[in-house]
Amino acid sequence: MSILDNKKVIIIGDRDGIPAPAVVECLKDTSAEVVFSSTECFV
């Protein structure tokens, strides 16, 4: 059992760091539901 089981998740990735789609791929093996994901540029 994971702390992410049956949770809703919002992912904000960084363009120069870890983009949101990479984090979404990592969460596919959990039962977490990704409700929003976006990659932003923080300057």
mmCIF entry with sequence, helices, sheets and N, C-alpha, C, O atoms, coordinates in Angstrom:
data_MODEL
# 
_entry.id   MODEL 
# 
_entity.id                         1 
_entity.type                       polymer 
_entity.pdbx_number_of_molecules   1 
# 
_entity_poly.entity_id                      1 
_entity_poly.type                           'polypeptide(L)' 
_entity_poly.nstd_linkage                   no 
_entity_poly.nstd_monomer                   no 
_entity_poly.pdbx_seq_one_letter_code       MSILDNKKVIIIGDRDGIPAPAVVECLKDTSAEVVFSSTECFV 
_entity_poly.pdbx_seq_one_letter_code_can   MSILDNKKVIIIGDRDGIPAPAVVECLKDTSAEVVFSSTECFV 
_entity_poly.pdbx_strand_id                 A 
# 
loop_
_entity_poly_seq.entity_id 
_entity_poly_seq.num 
_entity_poly_seq.mon_id 
_entity_poly_seq.hetero 
1 1  MET n 
1 2  SER n 
1 3  ILE n 
1 4  LEU n 
1 5  ASP n 
1 6  ASN n 
1 7  LYS n 
1 8  LYS n 
1 9  VAL n 
1 10 ILE n 
1 11 ILE n 
1 12 ILE n 
1 13 GLY n 
1 14 ASP n 
1 15 ARG n 
1 16 ASP n 
1 17 GLY n 
1 18 ILE n 
1 19 PRO n 
1 20 ALA n 
1 21 PRO n 
1 22 ALA n 
1 23 VAL n 
1 24 VAL n 
1 25 GLU n 
1 26 CYS n 
1 27 LEU n 
1 28 LYS n 
1 29 ASP n 
1 30 THR n 
1 31 SER n 
1 32 ALA n 
1 33 GLU n 
1 34 VAL n 
1 35 VAL n 
1 36 PHE n 
1 37 SER n 
1 38 SER n 
1 39 THR n 
1 40 GLU n 
1 41 CYS n 
1 42 PHE n 
1 43 VAL n 
# 
_struct_asym.id          A 
_struct_asym.entity_id   1 
# 
_struct_conf.conf_type_id            HELX_P 
_struct_conf.id                      HELX_P1 
_struct_conf.pdbx_PDB_helix_id       AA1 
_struct_conf.beg_label_comp_id       ALA 
_struct_conf.beg_label_asym_id       A 
_struct_conf.beg_label_seq_id        20 
_struct_conf.pdbx_beg_PDB_ins_code   ? 
_struct_conf.end_label_comp_id       CYS 
_struct_conf.end_label_asym_id       A 
_struct_conf.end_label_seq_id        26 
_struct_conf.pdbx_end_PDB_ins_code   ? 
_struct_conf.beg_auth_comp_id        ALA 
_struct_conf.beg_auth_asym_id        A 
_struct_conf.beg_auth_seq_id         20 
_struct_conf.end_auth_comp_id        CYS 
_struct_conf.end_auth_asym_id        A 
_struct_conf.end_auth_seq_id         26 
_struct_conf.pdbx_PDB_helix_class    1 
_struct_conf.details                 ? 
_struct_conf.pdbx_PDB_helix_length   7 
# 
_struct_conf_type.id          HELX_P 
_struct_conf_type.criteria    ? 
_struct_conf_type.reference   ? 
# 
_struct_sheet.id               AA1 
_struct_sheet.type             ? 
_struct_sheet.number_strands   2 
_struct_sheet.details          ? 
# 
_struct_sheet_order.sheet_id     AA1 
_struct_sheet_order.range_id_1   1 
_struct_sheet_order.range_id_2   2 
_struct_sheet_order.offset       ? 
_struct_sheet_order.sense        parallel 
# 
loop_
_struct_sheet_range.sheet_id 
_struct_sheet_range.id 
_struct_sheet_range.beg_label_comp_id 
_struct_sheet_range.beg_label_asym_id 
_struct_sheet_range.beg_label_seq_id 
_struct_sheet_range.pdbx_beg_PDB_ins_code 
_struct_sheet_range.end_label_comp_id 
_struct_sheet_range.end_label_asym_id 
_struct_sheet_range.end_label_seq_id 
_struct_sheet_range.pdbx_end_PDB_ins_code 
_struct_sheet_range.beg_auth_comp_id 
_struct_sheet_range.beg_auth_asym_id 
_struct_sheet_range.beg_auth_seq_id 
_struct_sheet_range.end_auth_comp_id 
_struct_sheet_range.end_auth_asym_id 
_struct_sheet_range.end_auth_seq_id 
AA1 1 LYS A 8  ? ASP A 14 ? LYS A 8  ASP A 14 
AA1 2 GLU A 33 ? GLU A 40 ? GLU A 33 GLU A 40 
# 
loop_
_atom_site.group_PDB 
_atom_site.id 
_atom_site.type_symbol 
_atom_site.label_atom_id 
_atom_site.label_alt_id 
_atom_site.label_comp_id 
_atom_site.label_asym_id 
_atom_site.label_entity_id 
_atom_site.label_seq_id 
_atom_site.pdbx_PDB_ins_code 
_atom_site.Cartn_x 
_atom_site.Cartn_y 
_atom_site.Cartn_z 
_atom_site.occupancy 
_atom_site.B_iso_or_equiv 
_atom_site.pdbx_formal_charge 
_atom_site.auth_seq_id 
_atom_site.auth_comp_id 
_atom_site.auth_asym_id 
_atom_site.auth_atom_id 
_atom_site.pdbx_PDB_model_num 
ATOM 1   N N  . MET A 1 1  ? 0.846  -1.180 0.000   1.00 0.00 ? 1  MET A N  1 
ATOM 2   C CA . MET A 1 1  ? 0.000  0.000  0.000   1.00 0.00 ? 1  MET A CA 1 
ATOM 3   C C  . MET A 1 1  ? 0.892  1.244  0.000   1.00 0.00 ? 1  MET A C  1 
ATOM 4   O O  . MET A 1 1  ? 1.863  1.333  0.751   1.00 0.00 ? 1  MET A O  1 
ATOM 5   N N  . SER A 1 2  ? 0.546  2.178  -0.841  1.00 0.00 ? 2  SER A N  1 
ATOM 6   C CA . SER A 1 2  ? 1.310  3.405  -1.008  1.00 0.00 ? 2  SER A CA 1 
ATOM 7   C C  . SER A 1 2  ? 0.540  4.579  -0.421  1.00 0.00 ? 2  SER A C  1 
ATOM 8   O O  . SER A 1 2  ? -0.678 4.504  -0.257  1.00 0.00 ? 2  SER A O  1 
ATOM 9   N N  . ILE A 1 3  ? 1.236  5.655  -0.106  1.00 0.00 ? 3  ILE A N  1 
ATOM 10  C CA . ILE A 1 3  ? 0.549  6.846  0.396   1.00 0.00 ? 3  ILE A CA 1 
ATOM 11  C C  . ILE A 1 3  ? -0.243 7.519  -0.711  1.00 0.00 ? 3  ILE A C  1 
ATOM 12  O O  . ILE A 1 3  ? -1.072 8.386  -0.436  1.00 0.00 ? 3  ILE A O  1 
ATOM 13  N N  . LEU A 1 4  ? -0.001 7.135  -1.961  1.00 0.00 ? 4  LEU A N  1 
ATOM 14  C CA . LEU A 1 4  ? -0.722 7.715  -3.097  1.00 0.00 ? 4  LEU A CA 1 
ATOM 15  C C  . LEU A 1 4  ? -1.935 6.902  -3.513  1.00 0.00 ? 4  LEU A C  1 
ATOM 16  O O  . LEU A 1 4  ? -2.647 7.298  -4.436  1.00 0.00 ? 4  LEU A O  1 
ATOM 17  N N  . ASP A 1 5  ? -2.191 5.775  -2.857  1.00 0.00 ? 5  ASP A N  1 
ATOM 18  C CA . ASP A 1 5  ? -3.327 4.936  -3.233  1.00 0.00 ? 5  ASP A CA 1 
ATOM 19  C C  . ASP A 1 5  ? -4.637 5.697  -3.087  1.00 0.00 ? 5  ASP A C  1 
ATOM 20  O O  . ASP A 1 5  ? -4.925 6.278  -2.040  1.00 0.00 ? 5  ASP A O  1 
ATOM 21  N N  . ASN A 1 6  ? -5.421 5.683  -4.154  1.00 0.00 ? 6  ASN A N  1 
ATOM 22  C CA . ASN A 1 6  ? -6.749 6.308  -4.193  1.00 0.00 ? 6  ASN A CA 1 
ATOM 23  C C  . ASN A 1 6  ? -6.720 7.806  -3.917  1.00 0.00 ? 6  ASN A C  1 
ATOM 24  O O  . ASN A 1 6  ? -7.674 8.350  -3.361  1.00 0.00 ? 6  ASN A O  1 
ATOM 25  N N  . LYS A 1 7  ? -5.641 8.476  -4.297  1.00 0.00 ? 7  LYS A N  1 
ATOM 26  C CA . LYS A 1 7  ? -5.526 9.931  -4.135  1.00 0.00 ? 7  LYS A CA 1 
ATOM 27  C C  . LYS A 1 7  ? -5.608 10.601 -5.493  1.00 0.00 ? 7  LYS A C  1 
ATOM 28  O O  . LYS A 1 7  ? -5.316 9.990  -6.521  1.00 0.00 ? 7  LYS A O  1 
ATOM 29  N N  . LYS A 1 8  ? -6.010 11.866 -5.486  1.00 0.00 ? 8  LYS A N  1 
ATOM 30  C CA . LYS A 1 8  ? -5.988 12.692 -6.697  1.00 0.00 ? 8  LYS A CA 1 
ATOM 31  C C  . LYS A 1 8  ? -4.737 13.554 -6.640  1.00 0.00 ? 8  LYS A C  1 
ATOM 32  O O  . LYS A 1 8  ? -4.406 14.110 -5.593  1.00 0.00 ? 8  LYS A O  1 
ATOM 33  N N  . VAL A 1 9  ? -4.039 13.665 -7.775  1.00 0.00 ? 9  VAL A N  1 
ATOM 34  C CA . VAL A 1 9  ? -2.726 14.296 -7.804  1.00 0.00 ? 9  VAL A CA 1 
ATOM 35  C C  . VAL A 1 9  ? -2.702 15.414 -8.843  1.00 0.00 ? 9  VAL A C  1 
ATOM 36  O O  . VAL A 1 9  ? -3.239 15.271 -9.942  1.00 0.00 ? 9  VAL A O  1 
ATOM 37  N N  . ILE A 1 10 ? -2.068 16.533 -8.476  1.00 0.00 ? 10 ILE A N  1 
ATOM 38  C CA . ILE A 1 10 ? -1.789 17.634 -9.395  1.00 0.00 ? 10 ILE A CA 1 
ATOM 39  C C  . ILE A 1 10 ? -0.277 17.688 -9.567  1.00 0.00 ? 10 ILE A C  1 
ATOM 40  O O  . ILE A 1 10 ? 0.461  17.733 -8.582  1.00 0.00 ? 10 ILE A O  1 
ATOM 41  N N  . ILE A 1 11 ? 0.185  17.683 -10.809 1.00 0.00 ? 11 ILE A N  1 
ATOM 42  C CA . ILE A 1 11 ? 1.621  17.672 -11.090 1.00 0.00 ? 11 ILE A CA 1 
ATOM 43  C C  . ILE A 1 11 ? 2.000  18.933 -11.843 1.00 0.00 ? 11 ILE A C  1 
ATOM 44  O O  . ILE A 1 11 ? 1.415  19.244 -12.880 1.00 0.00 ? 11 ILE A O  1 
ATOM 45  N N  . ILE A 1 12 ? 2.978  19.657 -11.321 1.00 0.00 ? 12 ILE A N  1 
ATOM 46  C CA . ILE A 1 12 ? 3.532  20.826 -12.009 1.00 0.00 ? 12 ILE A CA 1 
ATOM 47  C C  . ILE A 1 12 ? 5.012  20.554 -12.240 1.00 0.00 ? 12 ILE A C  1 
ATOM 48  O O  . ILE A 1 12 ? 5.803  20.530 -11.297 1.00 0.00 ? 12 ILE A O  1 
ATOM 49  N N  . GLY A 1 13 ? 5.375  20.351 -13.488 1.00 0.00 ? 13 GLY A N  1 
ATOM 50  C CA . GLY A 1 13 ? 6.754  20.076 -13.835 1.00 0.00 ? 13 GLY A CA 1 
ATOM 51  C C  . GLY A 1 13 ? 7.481  21.351 -14.235 1.00 0.00 ? 13 GLY A C  1 
ATOM 52  O O  . GLY A 1 13 ? 6.872  22.406 -14.414 1.00 0.00 ? 13 GLY A O  1 
ATOM 53  N N  . ASP A 1 14 ? 8.791  21.229 -14.369 1.00 0.00 ? 14 ASP A N  1 
ATOM 54  C CA . ASP A 1 14 ? 9.643  22.359 -14.731 1.00 0.00 ? 14 ASP A CA 1 
ATOM 55  C C  . ASP A 1 14 ? 10.284 22.072 -16.081 1.00 0.00 ? 14 ASP A C  1 
ATOM 56  O O  . ASP A 1 14 ? 10.785 20.972 -16.310 1.00 0.00 ? 14 ASP A O  1 
ATOM 57  N N  . ARG A 1 15 ? 10.271 23.042 -16.965 1.00 0.00 ? 15 ARG A N  1 
ATOM 58  C CA . ARG A 1 15 ? 10.827 22.857 -18.308 1.00 0.00 ? 15 ARG A CA 1 
ATOM 59  C C  . ARG A 1 15 ? 12.312 22.506 -18.256 1.00 0.00 ? 15 ARG A C  1 
ATOM 60  O O  . ARG A 1 15 ? 12.763 21.665 -19.033 1.00 0.00 ? 15 ARG A O  1 
ATOM 61  N N  . ASP A 1 16 ? 13.077 23.120 -17.371 1.00 0.00 ? 16 ASP A N  1 
ATOM 62  C CA . ASP A 1 16 ? 14.511 22.858 -17.282 1.00 0.00 ? 16 ASP A CA 1 
ATOM 63  C C  . ASP A 1 16 ? 14.853 21.754 -16.288 1.00 0.00 ? 16 ASP A C  1 
ATOM 64  O O  . ASP A 1 16 ? 16.018 21.380 -16.154 1.00 0.00 ? 16 ASP A O  1 
ATOM 65  N N  . GLY A 1 17 ? 13.859 21.236 -15.599 1.00 0.00 ? 17 GLY A N  1 
ATOM 66  C CA . GLY A 1 17 ? 14.066 20.176 -14.620 1.00 0.00 ? 17 GLY A CA 1 
ATOM 67  C C  . GLY A 1 17 ? 13.371 18.904 -15.065 1.00 0.00 ? 17 GLY A C  1 
ATOM 68  O O  . GLY A 1 17 ? 13.696 18.334 -16.106 1.00 0.00 ? 17 GLY A O  1 
ATOM 69  N N  . ILE A 1 18 ? 12.422 18.472 -14.274 1.00 0.00 ? 18 ILE A N  1 
ATOM 70  C CA . ILE A 1 18 ? 11.667 17.260 -14.576 1.00 0.00 ? 18 ILE A CA 1 
ATOM 71  C C  . ILE A 1 18 ? 10.307 17.664 -15.144 1.00 0.00 ? 18 ILE A C  1 
ATOM 72  O O  . ILE A 1 18 ? 9.507  18.272 -14.432 1.00 0.00 ? 18 ILE A O  1 
ATOM 73  N N  . PRO A 1 19 ? 10.027 17.344 -16.406 1.00 0.00 ? 19 PRO A N  1 
ATOM 74  C CA . PRO A 1 19 ? 8.741  17.712 -17.001 1.00 0.00 ? 19 PRO A CA 1 
ATOM 75  C C  . PRO A 1 19 ? 7.597  16.860 -16.439 1.00 0.00 ? 19 PRO A C  1 
ATOM 76  O O  . PRO A 1 19 ? 7.811  15.732 -15.995 1.00 0.00 ? 19 PRO A O  1 
ATOM 77  N N  . ALA A 1 20 ? 6.405  17.405 -16.465 1.00 0.00 ? 20 ALA A N  1 
ATOM 78  C CA . ALA A 1 20 ? 5.231  16.731 -15.910 1.00 0.00 ? 20 ALA A CA 1 
ATOM 79  C C  . ALA A 1 20 ? 4.964  15.356 -16.532 1.00 0.00 ? 20 ALA A C  1 
ATOM 80  O O  . ALA A 1 20 ? 4.622  14.432 -15.794 1.00 0.00 ? 20 ALA A O  1 
ATOM 81  N N  . PRO A 1 21 ? 5.102  15.175 -17.845 1.00 0.00 ? 21 PRO A N  1 
ATOM 82  C CA . PRO A 1 21 ? 4.836  13.843 -18.402 1.00 0.00 ? 21 PRO A CA 1 
ATOM 83  C C  . PRO A 1 21 ? 5.739  12.746 -17.824 1.00 0.00 ? 21 PRO A C  1 
ATOM 84  O O  . PRO A 1 21 ? 5.329  11.589 -17.745 1.00 0.00 ? 21 PRO A O  1 
ATOM 85  N N  . ALA A 1 22 ? 6.946  13.096 -17.427 1.00 0.00 ? 22 ALA A N  1 
ATOM 86  C CA . ALA A 1 22 ? 7.838  12.104 -16.817 1.00 0.00 ? 22 ALA A CA 1 
ATOM 87  C C  . ALA A 1 22 ? 7.306  11.662 -15.457 1.00 0.00 ? 22 ALA A C  1 
ATOM 88  O O  . ALA A 1 22 ? 7.394  10.486 -15.104 1.00 0.00 ? 22 ALA A O  1 
ATOM 89  N N  . VAL A 1 23 ? 6.758  12.598 -14.702 1.00 0.00 ? 23 VAL A N  1 
ATOM 90  C CA . VAL A 1 23 ? 6.195  12.267 -13.393 1.00 0.00 ? 23 VAL A CA 1 
ATOM 91  C C  . VAL A 1 23 ? 4.919  11.442 -13.566 1.00 0.00 ? 23 VAL A C  1 
ATOM 92  O O  . VAL A 1 23 ? 4.675  10.507 -12.804 1.00 0.00 ? 23 VAL A O  1 
ATOM 93  N N  . VAL A 1 24 ? 4.111  11.786 -14.559 1.00 0.00 ? 24 VAL A N  1 
ATOM 94  C CA . VAL A 1 24 ? 2.888  11.027 -14.837 1.00 0.00 ? 24 VAL A CA 1 
ATOM 95  C C  . VAL A 1 24 ? 3.240  9.573  -15.160 1.00 0.00 ? 24 VAL A C  1 
ATOM 96  O O  . VAL A 1 24 ? 2.565  8.659  -14.687 1.00 0.00 ? 24 VAL A O  1 
ATOM 97  N N  . GLU A 1 25 ? 4.269  9.352  -15.945 1.00 0.00 ? 25 GLU A N  1 
ATOM 98  C CA . GLU A 1 25 ? 4.706  7.991  -16.266 1.00 0.00 ? 25 GLU A CA 1 
ATOM 99  C C  . GLU A 1 25 ? 5.109  7.220  -15.012 1.00 0.00 ? 25 GLU A C  1 
ATOM 100 O O  . GLU A 1 25 ? 4.835  6.024  -14.905 1.00 0.00 ? 25 GLU A O  1 
ATOM 101 N N  . CYS A 1 26 ? 5.752  7.892  -14.072 1.00 0.00 ? 26 CYS A N  1 
ATOM 102 C CA . CYS A 1 26 ? 6.172  7.236  -12.828 1.00 0.00 ? 26 CYS A CA 1 
ATOM 103 C C  . CYS A 1 26 ? 4.975  6.852  -11.957 1.00 0.00 ? 26 CYS A C  1 
ATOM 104 O O  . CYS A 1 26 ? 5.064  5.910  -11.169 1.00 0.00 ? 26 CYS A O  1 
ATOM 105 N N  . LEU A 1 27 ? 3.872  7.559  -12.089 1.00 0.00 ? 27 LEU A N  1 
ATOM 106 C CA . LEU A 1 27 ? 2.698  7.287  -11.263 1.00 0.00 ? 27 LEU A CA 1 
ATOM 107 C C  . LEU A 1 27 ? 1.746  6.269  -11.882 1.00 0.00 ? 27 LEU A C  1 
ATOM 108 O O  . LEU A 1 27 ? 0.732  5.932  -11.270 1.00 0.00 ? 27 LEU A O  1 
ATOM 109 N N  . LYS A 1 28 ? 2.044  5.779  -13.065 1.00 0.00 ? 28 LYS A N  1 
ATOM 110 C CA . LYS A 1 28 ? 1.140  4.836  -13.729 1.00 0.00 ? 28 LYS A CA 1 
ATOM 111 C C  . LYS A 1 28 ? 1.000  3.521  -12.968 1.00 0.00 ? 28 LYS A C  1 
ATOM 112 O O  . LYS A 1 28 ? -0.034 2.862  -13.082 1.00 0.00 ? 28 LYS A O  1 
ATOM 113 N N  . ASP A 1 29 ? 2.003  3.125  -12.202 1.00 0.00 ? 29 ASP A N  1 
ATOM 114 C CA . ASP A 1 29 ? 1.934  1.869  -11.460 1.00 0.00 ? 29 ASP A CA 1 
ATOM 115 C C  . ASP A 1 29 ? 1.209  2.009  -10.126 1.00 0.00 ? 29 ASP A C  1 
ATOM 116 O O  . ASP A 1 29 ? 1.031  1.016  -9.420  1.00 0.00 ? 29 ASP A O  1 
ATOM 117 N N  . THR A 1 30 ? 0.791  3.210  -9.771  1.00 0.00 ? 30 THR A N  1 
ATOM 118 C CA . THR A 1 30 ? 0.056  3.423  -8.531  1.00 0.00 ? 30 THR A CA 1 
ATOM 119 C C  . THR A 1 30 ? -1.426 3.575  -8.860  1.00 0.00 ? 30 THR A C  1 
ATOM 120 O O  . THR A 1 30 ? -1.812 3.612  -10.029 1.00 0.00 ? 30 THR A O  1 
ATOM 121 N N  . SER A 1 31 ? -2.237 3.662  -7.833  1.00 0.00 ? 31 SER A N  1 
ATOM 122 C CA . SER A 1 31 ? -3.669 3.875  -8.077  1.00 0.00 ? 31 SER A CA 1 
ATOM 123 C C  . SER A 1 31 ? -4.033 5.354  -7.952  1.00 0.00 ? 31 SER A C  1 
ATOM 124 O O  . SER A 1 31 ? -5.207 5.697  -7.810  1.00 0.00 ? 31 SER A O  1 
ATOM 125 N N  . ALA A 1 32 ? -3.027 6.230  -8.004  1.00 0.00 ? 32 ALA A N  1 
ATOM 126 C CA . ALA A 1 32 ? -3.272 7.673  -7.939  1.00 0.00 ? 32 ALA A CA 1 
ATOM 127 C C  . ALA A 1 32 ? -3.902 8.138  -9.247  1.00 0.00 ? 32 ALA A C  1 
ATOM 128 O O  . ALA A 1 32 ? -3.567 7.644  -10.324 1.00 0.00 ? 32 ALA A O  1 
ATOM 129 N N  . GLU A 1 33 ? -4.817 9.094  -9.138  1.00 0.00 ? 33 GLU A N  1 
ATOM 130 C CA . GLU A 1 33 ? -5.475 9.659  -10.309 1.00 0.00 ? 33 GLU A CA 1 
ATOM 131 C C  . GLU A 1 33 ? -4.891 11.041 -10.573 1.00 0.00 ? 33 GLU A C  1 
ATOM 132 O O  . GLU A 1 33 ? -5.015 11.938 -9.740  1.00 0.00 ? 33 GLU A O  1 
ATOM 133 N N  . VAL A 1 34 ? -4.261 11.215 -11.720 1.00 0.00 ? 34 VAL A N  1 
ATOM 134 C CA . VAL A 1 34 ? -3.699 12.508 -12.097 1.00 0.00 ? 34 VAL A CA 1 
ATOM 135 C C  . VAL A 1 34 ? -4.830 13.349 -12.673 1.00 0.00 ? 34 VAL A C  1 
ATOM 136 O O  . VAL A 1 34 ? -5.341 13.056 -13.754 1.00 0.00 ? 34 VAL A O  1 
ATOM 137 N N  . VAL A 1 35 ? -5.220 14.401 -11.943 1.00 0.00 ? 35 VAL A N  1 
ATOM 138 C CA . VAL A 1 35 ? -6.328 15.241 -12.395 1.00 0.00 ? 35 VAL A CA 1 
ATOM 139 C C  . VAL A 1 35 ? -5.846 16.438 -13.203 1.00 0.00 ? 35 VAL A C  1 
ATOM 140 O O  . VAL A 1 35 ? -6.618 17.013 -13.970 1.00 0.00 ? 35 VAL A O  1 
ATOM 141 N N  . PHE A 1 36 ? -4.568 16.826 -13.039 1.00 0.00 ? 36 PHE A N  1 
ATOM 142 C CA . PHE A 1 36 ? -4.005 17.933 -13.796 1.00 0.00 ? 36 PHE A CA 1 
ATOM 143 C C  . PHE A 1 36 ? -2.502 17.766 -13.849 1.00 0.00 ? 36 PHE A C  1 
ATOM 144 O O  . PHE A 1 36 ? -1.872 17.421 -12.850 1.00 0.00 ? 36 PHE A O  1 
ATOM 145 N N  . SER A 1 37 ? -1.927 18.010 -15.013 1.00 0.00 ? 37 SER A N  1 
ATOM 146 C CA . SER A 1 37 ? -0.466 18.014 -15.122 1.00 0.00 ? 37 SER A CA 1 
ATOM 147 C C  . SER A 1 37 ? -0.076 19.070 -16.146 1.00 0.00 ? 37 SER A C  1 
ATOM 148 O O  . SER A 1 37 ? -0.719 19.227 -17.183 1.00 0.00 ? 37 SER A O  1 
ATOM 149 N N  . SER A 1 38 ? 0.996  19.789 -15.826 1.00 0.00 ? 38 SER A N  1 
ATOM 150 C CA . SER A 1 38 ? 1.454  20.863 -16.694 1.00 0.00 ? 38 SER A CA 1 
ATOM 151 C C  . SER A 1 38 ? 2.947  21.045 -16.497 1.00 0.00 ? 38 SER A C  1 
ATOM 152 O O  . SER A 1 38 ? 3.461  20.877 -15.391 1.00 0.00 ? 38 SER A O  1 
ATOM 153 N N  . THR A 1 39 ? 3.638  21.390 -17.572 1.00 0.00 ? 39 THR A N  1 
ATOM 154 C CA . THR A 1 39 ? 5.045  21.741 -17.497 1.00 0.00 ? 39 THR A CA 1 
ATOM 155 C C  . THR A 1 39 ? 5.154  23.232 -17.705 1.00 0.00 ? 39 THR A C  1 
ATOM 156 O O  . THR A 1 39 ? 4.700  23.758 -18.722 1.00 0.00 ? 39 THR A O  1 
ATOM 157 N N  . GLU A 1 40 ? 5.748  23.910 -16.759 1.00 0.00 ? 40 GLU A N  1 
ATOM 158 C CA . GLU A 1 40 ? 5.855  25.377 -16.777 1.00 0.00 ? 40 GLU A CA 1 
ATOM 159 C C  . GLU A 1 40 ? 7.321  25.799 -16.875 1.00 0.00 ? 40 GLU A C  1 
ATOM 160 O O  . GLU A 1 40 ? 8.229  25.008 -16.622 1.00 0.00 ? 40 GLU A O  1 
ATOM 161 N N  . CYS A 1 41 ? 7.529  27.053 -17.246 1.00 0.00 ? 41 CYS A N  1 
ATOM 162 C CA . CYS A 1 41 ? 8.851  27.638 -17.288 1.00 0.00 ? 41 CYS A CA 1 
ATOM 163 C C  . CYS A 1 41 ? 8.944  28.661 -16.168 1.00 0.00 ? 41 CYS A C  1 
ATOM 164 O O  . CYS A 1 41 ? 8.275  29.693 -16.208 1.00 0.00 ? 41 CYS A O  1 
ATOM 165 N N  . PHE A 1 42 ? 9.763  28.379 -15.180 1.00 0.00 ? 42 PHE A N  1 
ATOM 166 C CA . PHE A 1 42 ? 9.922  29.290 -14.047 1.00 0.00 ? 42 PHE A CA 1 
ATOM 167 C C  . PHE A 1 42 ? 11.180 30.120 -14.252 1.00 0.00 ? 42 PHE A C  1 
ATOM 168 O O  . PHE A 1 42 ? 12.290 29.591 -14.186 1.00 0.00 ? 42 PHE A O  1 
ATOM 169 N N  . VAL A 1 43 ? 11.020 31.400 -14.499 1.00 0.00 ? 43 VAL A N  1 
ATOM 170 C CA . VAL A 1 43 ? 12.154 32.287 -14.751 1.00 0.00 ? 43 VAL A CA 1 
ATOM 171 C C  . VAL A 1 43 ? 12.278 33.280 -13.620 1.00 0.00 ? 43 VAL A C  1 
ATOM 172 O O  . VAL A 1 43 ? 13.174 34.124 -13.636 1.00 0.00 ? 43 VAL A O  1 
# 
